[in-house]
Amino acid sequence: MNKNILTFVVAIILLSVTGTAAAADNELEAFKKAIRAKYDLKEMAFANNDPKPILEKFYTGDVLSVGPDGVSHEGTEGIRPVYENPDIIGGNVKIESYKTQVSGNSGWDWVNFHVNPADPAAEPFTFKMLFLWEKIEGEWMSQGEMYVVGEFDTSN
């Protein structure tokens, strides 16, 4: 009888672990899908030379953005001049997730942020970026970002 109880307990534990792993996979896939929609919004805003969706639907009001030169932009009003600069918003971007993590209402995503500047004479470049995300009232919003010039190798 003890052997049957032990077998039952082991089976319950295995089912619990399998269920937890499946839930984590589902959470990660849902997060990836939600932030991909946000990246699509940001890419479209760049293509349309329209900073409004980025400022109102991508970032939280208390966003913190830190660039390669160490300069910080805090809050929507602090980041607004960056996105209202026609040399920046007029270009085209493509955001490529590299490494994504989520746990509950918080997540982050390392990305390649490919930029084709508005000026056709300017060379395209890529940033390695880290976006920080928070789920607020059911919607994922970026609370912050850090970026440096460079690119993650996605060939693997």
Order of alpha helices (4+ residues) and beta strands (2+ residues): alpha-beta-beta-alpha-alpha-beta-beta-beta-beta
